[in-house]
Structure formats: C-alpha cells, structure tokens
Amino acid sequence: MARLKLSGVTRTFSGFDAVADVSLDVADGEFLAVLGPSGCGKTTLLRLIAGFERPDAGEIAIGGAVVSGAGVMISPEKRRVGLVFQNYALWPHMTVAQNVGYALKVAKVAREEAARRVADALALVDLAGFGERYPASLSGGQRQRVALARCLVAAPSLVLFDEPLANLDVHLRAAMEEEFAAFHRRTGTTMVYITHDQAEAMALADRIAVMDGGRLVQVADPRTLYREPATAMVASFISQGMVLPVTVSGAEEAGLCRVEALGQEALVRCRPGEVARKTGLICCRAADIGPAAAGGPGIDGTVRRAVYKGGATRVEVAPLADPSLVLRFDANEAASFEPGAPVRVRIRSGWLIPAA
C-alpha cells in the first residue's frame, strides 16, 4: 500500500494543457475513481502517475518518495505500480500461469517461489485451477481477472485501472464491479480507477475526482458529489442533473435558501452562509420534480416525451418560460402523458450550486 500525492501537476501537448495544475492526495489504502467525459485528461493523468509521461510542472510522490518532479523521473518499472488495462493485454500463446508469472520470470524470481506467488494471485481472483488454460478459452470477465492477478503477483504498492470494464457487456460489468470491490476489501491496496462511467465510480470508490478540461473540478465521496455538486458541469454530468437558472431571494437559514425558478418559488438546499443574489443556478434531480397540485405553485410546460422505464414512466417537460430547458420527473406507470400535452410541474427541492 502507498499514499499517492500530486502537487500542481501539468502536462502540455503543443500548447494545450491536457492536465492543468492538478493537486490530489490519495490516502494509503483508498479507492479513488477519476471520472470525466472523453478528452478531460484522466488517461493522461494515469500515464503521468505510471511514469509513461513526464510532467511539465509539478511533482508526483508515491509512498512519500518523489517519482516525478524537478530533476526526478523514476522509470515505470521501478515505481511498484500495477496496471490493469481495458483490453487485458494478455499473451495468447502463454497459459494463464505464464501470463501471470511473466514479471517474476523477468525479475529472475526462483521457480518455486514464483509458482507459489502465481497460485496465490490466481486464488485471490477466484481462478485457482485455471493456470494451464489459455486466454482464448476464457470469458471476458475471466480474462480481466487474469490481468488483475498478473498485476498483483508483483505486489504493487499502488494499482491503476484504465477503464477496465469498458469492453465487457452490462451483466459482466456488474459482476466485475463486485470482484474489484471484494479485491479491495481483501487487500487494502491503494487504487486509482480511471473511468467515464459514473455508475462504476459511484459503486466502487471511496472518493471520486471529477475532471473537466484537464482540471480537477471536485473531489468528494459519491453521496456528496450527487447531492452537492460544486459546479454546473458536475451537476449536469453526474446522473444527468438538471441545471436551472434562479434568483436567490433570501439568505441561507437552517441549510435552505429561497429561490425563484421559472416563475416558481422554492426552498432548496445550500451551503452555510449563502446570501441573496440576482443570478444563480440550482441542480435538480428527477426526484426533486413532480406534477403540481391543483391550484398550487408550479411551472407550466409541454410534454416533450414520455418513456416507459419499467415500473415508472420518465416524463420530459419543456417549460413555457424557457423551452430550451428540460424538466424530468418519474410518474407511476399508470399515469398517461402524451407528447405535446400541457402539463404543470413543481420543483420540490434542489441544490443551490455555489457561486464561482
């Protein structure tokens, strides 16, 4: 296990900052997911940590030792960092045991010791007895576990995952999520998991670091990230949050602020110390919006579409005050909403995004 610390790390390509002034502290034994859309810089960040890229500025330390920085560049093989890729990177002409033990062979570990460590690594990923099989005879999930065992056999202090479930179907993904979580519980190894899939990040990570345009925009546990996004980007990216313009009409009181959104007044959650302001943004989830009661406050709109989701219907509404926006809520499956029909909805709650 090892603590990972990045301080002001920047990597520039042809004048473009792929990673810009990133500072991050990953605790010993923590499972951190790095999440963001394609092109946000998360894979470049992984390559910097692994030693495949040299930072143009800043410093990276693993286990308290600087591995990248001013005048320092420790090669990847000397960092004790394990890597698990999305394409498995297994040699087809080698057996499972030969794939897993290749690093030990290169390191000239004694044959009996190497065989023991390979068997232990395969047992750890529930592949005991698979050593003599070849990759072609394995399922996608089993190949990913072989790749994980190959990483573990060298006893890395830090394990980096580069979108390891991207090539698996939805059912195998769910099974492998549990495999990774169980592995982390058993070993306590420090892990950094790169992904664009927020469901994976939410299911696995102790904390999630969200990247946008090469920068870290928020680092928080999954619940805080969902309930209290720090920016409009995080709000819209995580679980398709709806970002709505508001006027903040009152200061914070007991964790709530009064706002006016699309002509409706509502009480929303906010950070301590928020004050009235002319412009602001709130994040609403589908559970925060629903049909308005007859004669009660609400927002007039038109049904854009209604999609049956099994047990409920997801309804999308274009508010008359701003048809470019979309309000989404879930109705019971017996309810009927026809596209183009008028509808009145109400904002029940939400989160006031902190001012920039």
TORKELO-724024 format. One record per residue (C-alpha): x, y, z negated. Coordinates in Angstrom, 2 decimals. Layout:
+---------+---------+---------+
:       X :       Y :       Z :
+---------+---------+---------+
:       X :       Y :       Z :
...
+---------+---------+---------+
***
This chain:
+---------+---------+---------+
:       X :       Y :       Z :
+---------+---------+---------+
:    0.00 :    0.00 :    0.00 :
:    1.13 :    3.58 :    0.61 :
:   -0.09 :    7.11 :    0.38 :
:   -0.22 :    8.97 :    3.71 :
:    0.28 :   12.73 :    3.79 :
:    0.17 :   15.04 :    6.82 :
:    1.17 :   18.68 :    6.39 :
:    0.45 :   21.19 :    9.17 :
:    0.94 :   18.61 :   11.94 :
:    0.70 :   19.94 :   15.52 :
:    1.24 :   18.15 :   18.86 :
:    1.16 :   20.19 :   22.06 :
:    0.96 :   18.96 :   25.66 :
:    1.55 :   21.50 :   28.45 :
:    0.48 :   24.38 :   26.24 :
:   -2.61 :   22.55 :   24.90 :
:   -2.79 :   21.62 :   21.21 :
:   -4.05 :   18.04 :   21.16 :
:   -3.58 :   18.11 :   17.38 :
:   -3.55 :   21.54 :   15.75 :
:   -2.28 :   22.26 :   12.22 :
:   -3.74 :   19.10 :   10.65 :
:   -3.20 :   18.59 :    6.92 :
:   -4.56 :   15.42 :    5.36 :
:   -3.89 :   13.43 :    2.19 :
:   -4.91 :    9.76 :    2.19 :
:   -4.70 :    8.14 :   -1.23 :
:   -2.94 :    4.85 :   -1.89 :
:   -5.45 :    2.08 :   -1.06 :
:   -8.02 :    4.42 :    0.52 :
:  -10.03 :    3.57 :    3.65 :
:  -10.21 :    6.75 :    5.74 :
:  -12.08 :    6.96 :    9.05 :
:  -11.11 :    9.62 :   11.61 :
:  -14.23 :   10.44 :   13.60 :
:  -14.92 :   12.70 :   16.55 :
:  -16.02 :   12.89 :   20.18 :
:  -13.78 :   11.85 :   23.07 :
:  -10.87 :   14.24 :   23.54 :
:  -10.94 :   15.59 :   19.98 :
:   -7.38 :   14.45 :   19.22 :
:   -7.98 :   11.43 :   16.99 :
:   -5.93 :    8.95 :   19.08 :
:   -3.05 :   11.44 :   19.33 :
:   -3.20 :   11.74 :   15.54 :
:   -2.92 :    7.94 :   15.23 :
:    0.07 :    7.89 :   17.61 :
:    1.76 :   10.57 :   15.53 :
:    1.27 :    8.55 :   12.33 :
:    2.52 :    5.36 :   14.00 :
:    5.61 :    7.11 :   15.39 :
:    4.76 :    6.87 :   19.10 :
:    4.62 :   10.68 :   19.32 :
:    6.87 :   13.30 :   17.75 :
:    5.06 :   16.30 :   16.19 :
:    5.96 :   19.76 :   17.47 :
:    5.39 :   21.16 :   13.98 :
:    4.57 :   19.86 :   10.53 :
:    5.51 :   16.79 :    8.53 :
:    4.24 :   13.23 :    8.03 :
:    5.08 :   11.21 :    4.92 :
:    4.25 :    7.55 :    4.18 :
:    4.68 :    6.27 :    0.66 :
:    6.38 :    9.51 :   -0.33 :
:    9.07 :    9.23 :    2.37 :
:    9.10 :   11.67 :    5.29 :
:    8.86 :    9.75 :    8.58 :
:    8.31 :   12.72 :   10.94 :
:    9.36 :   16.31 :   10.46 :
:   12.17 :   18.80 :   10.90 :
:   15.20 :   16.72 :   11.93 :
:   13.47 :   13.45 :   10.98 :
:   11.88 :   10.88 :   13.30 :
:   11.71 :    7.33 :   11.93 :
:   11.05 :    4.79 :   14.70 :
:    7.70 :    2.91 :   14.67 :
:    9.18 :   -0.48 :   13.75 :
:   10.79 :    0.98 :   10.61 :
:    7.63 :    2.62 :    9.23 :
:    5.97 :   -0.57 :    7.90 :
:    2.79 :    0.44 :    9.68 :
:    0.42 :   -2.17 :   11.11 :
:   -1.63 :   -1.50 :   14.24 :
:   -4.89 :   -3.10 :   15.38 :
:   -5.97 :   -2.17 :   18.92 :
:   -9.35 :   -2.37 :   20.64 :
:   -8.02 :   -4.69 :   23.38 :
:   -6.47 :   -7.18 :   20.88 :
:   -3.07 :   -7.20 :   22.74 :
:   -2.65 :  -10.99 :   22.34 :
:   -0.26 :  -13.01 :   24.49 :
:   -2.39 :  -15.57 :   26.38 :
:    0.46 :  -18.11 :   26.75 :
:    1.04 :  -18.25 :   22.98 :
:   -1.01 :  -20.11 :   20.40 :
:   -2.78 :  -18.22 :   17.65 :
:    0.01 :  -19.10 :   15.20 :
:    2.70 :  -17.97 :   17.67 :
:    0.90 :  -14.66 :   18.25 :
:    0.54 :  -14.02 :   14.54 :
:    4.12 :  -15.03 :   13.73 :
:    5.89 :  -13.26 :   16.59 :
:    7.06 :  -10.32 :   14.45 :
:    8.50 :  -12.76 :   11.91 :
:   10.36 :  -14.59 :   14.68 :
:   11.89 :  -11.33 :   15.92 :
:   12.86 :  -10.48 :   12.32 :
:   14.52 :  -13.94 :   12.08 :
:   12.46 :  -14.99 :    9.05 :
:   13.17 :  -18.60 :    8.05 :
:   10.86 :  -21.08 :    9.81 :
:    9.23 :  -22.48 :    6.66 :
:    8.70 :  -19.01 :    5.19 :
:    7.26 :  -17.78 :    8.49 :
:    4.88 :  -20.76 :    8.72 :
:    3.65 :  -20.10 :    5.18 :
:    3.06 :  -16.41 :    5.85 :
:    1.24 :  -17.15 :    9.11 :
:   -1.03 :  -19.68 :    7.35 :
:   -1.74 :  -17.18 :    4.56 :
:   -2.58 :  -14.43 :    7.07 :
:   -4.93 :  -16.69 :    9.03 :
:   -6.64 :  -17.80 :    5.82 :
:   -7.11 :  -14.16 :    4.83 :
:   -9.11 :  -13.53 :    8.02 :
:  -11.01 :  -16.84 :    7.80 :
:   -9.15 :  -18.51 :   10.68 :
:   -7.47 :  -21.35 :    8.78 :
:   -7.09 :  -24.32 :   11.16 :
:   -7.08 :  -22.15 :   14.31 :
:   -3.28 :  -21.93 :   14.60 :
:   -2.90 :  -24.33 :   17.54 :
:   -5.66 :  -22.81 :   19.65 :
:   -5.07 :  -20.29 :   22.44 :
:   -6.70 :  -16.83 :   22.72 :
:   -8.75 :  -17.88 :   25.77 :
:  -10.66 :  -20.39 :   23.63 :
:  -11.69 :  -17.78 :   21.05 :
:  -14.64 :  -15.43 :   20.85 :
:  -14.12 :  -11.67 :   20.89 :
:  -14.58 :  -11.47 :   17.13 :
:  -12.09 :  -14.28 :   16.54 :
:   -9.51 :  -12.59 :   18.77 :
:   -9.91 :   -9.40 :   16.79 :
:   -9.28 :  -11.35 :   13.59 :
:   -6.13 :  -12.85 :   15.12 :
:   -4.95 :   -9.31 :   15.91 :
:   -5.67 :   -8.36 :   12.30 :
:   -3.75 :  -11.39 :   10.98 :
:   -0.77 :  -10.52 :   13.23 :
:   -0.80 :   -7.04 :   11.72 :
:   -0.99 :   -8.35 :    8.14 :
:    1.70 :  -11.00 :    8.37 :
:    4.40 :   -8.31 :    8.35 :
:    3.00 :   -6.93 :    5.03 :
:    2.48 :   -3.34 :    6.24 :
:    2.10 :   -0.54 :    3.72 :
:   -0.43 :    1.19 :    5.98 :
:   -2.80 :   -0.22 :    8.63 :
:   -4.01 :    1.87 :   11.58 :
:   -7.09 :    0.82 :   13.57 :
:   -7.56 :    2.26 :   17.06 :
:  -11.28 :    1.80 :   17.85 :
:  -11.00 :   -1.95 :   17.15 :
:  -14.69 :   -2.76 :   17.74 :
:  -15.18 :   -0.83 :   20.98 :
:  -15.02 :   -3.97 :   23.16 :
:  -17.46 :   -6.05 :   21.09 :
:  -21.22 :   -6.35 :   21.53 :
:  -23.54 :   -4.88 :   18.92 :
:  -24.01 :   -8.15 :   16.98 :
:  -20.28 :   -8.88 :   16.79 :
:  -19.63 :   -5.29 :   15.74 :
:  -21.88 :   -5.69 :   12.71 :
:  -20.15 :   -8.94 :   11.74 :
:  -16.66 :   -7.45 :   12.17 :
:  -17.58 :   -4.37 :   10.13 :
:  -18.20 :   -6.72 :    7.23 :
:  -14.92 :   -8.54 :    7.99 :
:  -12.94 :   -5.28 :    7.81 :
:  -14.73 :   -4.18 :    4.64 :
:  -14.10 :   -7.55 :    2.98 :
:  -10.45 :   -7.48 :    4.04 :
:  -10.02 :   -4.04 :    2.48 :
:  -11.62 :   -5.23 :   -0.75 :
:   -9.30 :   -8.26 :   -0.89 :
:   -6.04 :   -6.49 :   -0.08 :
:   -6.46 :   -2.86 :   -1.17 :
:   -4.29 :   -1.81 :    1.77 :
:   -4.33 :    1.85 :    2.82 :
:   -6.26 :    2.08 :    6.09 :
:   -6.83 :    4.76 :    8.73 :
:   -9.60 :    3.84 :   11.14 :
:   -9.96 :    5.79 :   14.40 :
:  -13.44 :    5.70 :   15.93 :
:  -16.04 :    7.69 :   17.85 :
:  -18.82 :    5.55 :   16.34 :
:  -20.24 :    7.29 :   13.29 :
:  -22.20 :    4.22 :   12.19 :
:  -18.92 :    2.30 :   11.85 :
:  -17.32 :    5.16 :    9.97 :
:  -20.29 :    5.50 :    7.59 :
:  -20.38 :    1.75 :    6.91 :
:  -16.67 :    1.28 :    6.25 :
:  -14.92 :    4.39 :    5.00 :
:  -14.37 :    5.85 :    1.54 :
:  -14.00 :    9.23 :    3.26 :
:  -14.43 :   10.46 :    6.82 :
:  -12.30 :   13.09 :    8.55 :
:  -14.17 :   14.76 :   11.43 :
:  -12.06 :   16.23 :   14.24 :
:  -13.08 :   18.73 :   16.91 :
:  -10.78 :   20.35 :   19.46 :
:   -7.67 :   18.96 :   17.78 :
:   -8.55 :   20.34 :   14.34 :
:   -9.95 :   18.82 :   11.18 :
:  -13.33 :   20.45 :   10.53 :
:  -14.47 :   18.47 :    7.47 :
:  -13.20 :   15.67 :    5.24 :
:  -15.75 :   14.16 :    2.87 :
:  -17.39 :   10.96 :    1.71 :
:  -20.13 :    9.65 :    4.05 :
:  -23.05 :   10.83 :    1.89 :
:  -21.70 :   14.39 :    1.59 :
:  -20.92 :   14.51 :    5.31 :
:  -24.51 :   13.56 :    6.13 :
:  -26.23 :   15.77 :    3.56 :
:  -23.91 :   18.80 :    3.53 :
:  -22.19 :   19.32 :    6.91 :
:  -19.69 :   22.18 :    6.78 :
:  -20.16 :   23.36 :   10.39 :
:  -22.76 :   23.29 :   13.16 :
:  -20.56 :   20.81 :   15.06 :
:  -20.54 :   18.34 :   12.16 :
:  -24.28 :   18.83 :   11.63 :
:  -25.16 :   18.03 :   15.24 :
:  -22.57 :   15.25 :   15.65 :
:  -23.49 :   13.28 :   12.53 :
:  -26.77 :   11.40 :   13.08 :
:  -27.93 :   13.93 :   15.70 :
:  -28.75 :   16.63 :   13.19 :
:  -30.96 :   19.47 :   14.44 :
:  -29.26 :   22.87 :   14.09 :
:  -31.78 :   25.70 :   13.86 :
:  -31.25 :   29.48 :   13.60 :
:  -32.69 :   31.10 :   10.47 :
:  -32.87 :   34.30 :    8.49 :
:  -31.78 :   33.75 :    4.89 :
:  -34.32 :   35.76 :    2.94 :
:  -33.22 :   35.00 :   -0.61 :
:  -30.14 :   34.17 :   -2.65 :
:  -29.40 :   30.70 :   -3.98 :
:  -31.35 :   29.61 :   -7.01 :
:  -31.03 :   26.13 :   -8.52 :
:  -29.33 :   24.89 :   -5.35 :
:  -32.04 :   26.17 :   -2.99 :
:  -32.42 :   29.15 :   -0.62 :
:  -35.49 :   30.56 :    1.05 :
:  -35.18 :   30.89 :    4.83 :
:  -37.36 :   31.71 :    7.81 :
:  -37.01 :   29.34 :   10.75 :
:  -39.01 :   29.71 :   13.97 :
:  -41.62 :   31.73 :   12.09 :
:  -41.98 :   29.34 :    9.17 :
:  -40.70 :   29.97 :    5.64 :
:  -38.99 :   27.02 :    3.97 :
:  -36.85 :   26.15 :    0.97 :
:  -33.60 :   24.43 :    1.94 :
:  -30.61 :   23.10 :    0.03 :
:  -27.47 :   25.27 :   -0.08 :
:  -24.12 :   25.76 :   -1.75 :
:  -23.91 :   27.73 :   -5.00 :
:  -23.53 :   31.46 :   -4.51 :
:  -25.29 :   31.73 :   -1.13 :
:  -26.80 :   35.17 :   -0.57 :
:  -29.41 :   36.65 :    1.74 :
:  -28.17 :   37.28 :    5.30 :
:  -29.73 :   38.20 :    8.62 :
:  -28.40 :   35.20 :   10.52 :
:  -27.70 :   31.64 :    9.53 :
:  -28.05 :   28.03 :   10.62 :
:  -29.72 :   25.10 :    8.95 :
:  -29.31 :   21.39 :    9.62 :
:  -32.46 :   19.29 :    9.58 :
:  -32.80 :   15.52 :    9.90 :
:  -35.87 :   13.70 :   11.21 :
:  -36.97 :   13.04 :    7.62 :
:  -36.97 :   16.80 :    6.94 :
:  -39.67 :   17.47 :    9.56 :
:  -43.23 :   16.22 :    9.89 :
:  -46.74 :   17.16 :   11.03 :
:  -48.08 :   20.31 :    9.38 :
:  -51.13 :   20.11 :    7.13 :
:  -54.31 :   21.72 :    8.48 :
:  -54.26 :   25.43 :    7.64 :
:  -50.77 :   25.17 :    6.13 :
:  -47.48 :   26.72 :    7.23 :
:  -45.88 :   25.28 :   10.32 :
:  -44.36 :   25.73 :   13.77 :
:  -46.42 :   25.45 :   16.94 :
:  -44.92 :   23.41 :   19.74 :
:  -45.44 :   20.94 :   22.56 :
:  -44.70 :   17.22 :   22.51 :
:  -41.73 :   16.63 :   24.79 :
:  -41.77 :   12.85 :   24.47 :
:  -42.67 :   10.06 :   22.05 :
:  -40.56 :    6.89 :   21.86 :
:  -41.68 :    3.76 :   20.01 :
:  -38.80 :    2.58 :   17.78 :
:  -40.40 :   -0.49 :   16.22 :
:  -42.47 :    0.29 :   13.15 :
:  -42.39 :    4.02 :   13.88 :
:  -42.55 :    6.50 :   16.75 :
:  -39.83 :    9.11 :   17.23 :
:  -41.56 :   12.31 :   18.38 :
:  -39.65 :   15.16 :   20.05 :
:  -41.22 :   18.62 :   19.98 :
:  -40.28 :   21.81 :   21.87 :
:  -41.23 :   24.78 :   19.62 :
:  -43.10 :   27.55 :   21.41 :
:  -40.87 :   30.16 :   19.72 :
:  -37.78 :   28.64 :   21.43 :
:  -38.47 :   25.78 :   23.89 :
:  -34.71 :   25.18 :   24.32 :
:  -34.64 :   23.65 :   20.83 :
:  -35.83 :   20.15 :   19.95 :
:  -37.51 :   19.17 :   16.68 :
:  -37.62 :   15.43 :   15.95 :
:  -39.64 :   13.50 :   13.39 :
:  -40.84 :    9.95 :   12.84 :
:  -44.55 :    9.16 :   12.82 :
:  -46.20 :    5.86 :   11.90 :
:  -46.73 :    3.51 :   14.80 :
:  -50.50 :    4.02 :   14.77 :
:  -50.16 :    7.74 :   15.50 :
:  -50.58 :    8.87 :   19.10 :
:  -48.55 :   11.73 :   20.62 :
:  -48.89 :   12.37 :   24.34 :
:  -46.19 :   14.33 :   26.21 :
:  -47.39 :   17.89 :   26.86 :
:  -49.91 :   17.87 :   23.99 :
:  -49.88 :   20.75 :   21.49 :
:  -48.62 :   19.89 :   18.02 :
:  -47.87 :   21.76 :   14.80 :
:  -44.95 :   20.64 :   12.65 :
:  -43.46 :   21.74 :    9.34 :
:  -39.89 :   21.96 :    8.07 :
:  -39.96 :   20.24 :    4.68 :
:  -36.29 :   20.61 :    3.82 :
:  -32.83 :   21.07 :    5.28 :
:  -29.29 :   22.22 :    4.55 :
:  -28.03 :   25.78 :    4.96 :
:  -24.72 :   25.49 :    6.83 :
:  -22.12 :   27.64 :    5.03 :
:  -21.18 :   30.89 :    6.77 :
:  -17.96 :   30.66 :    8.77 :
+---------+---------+---------+
***
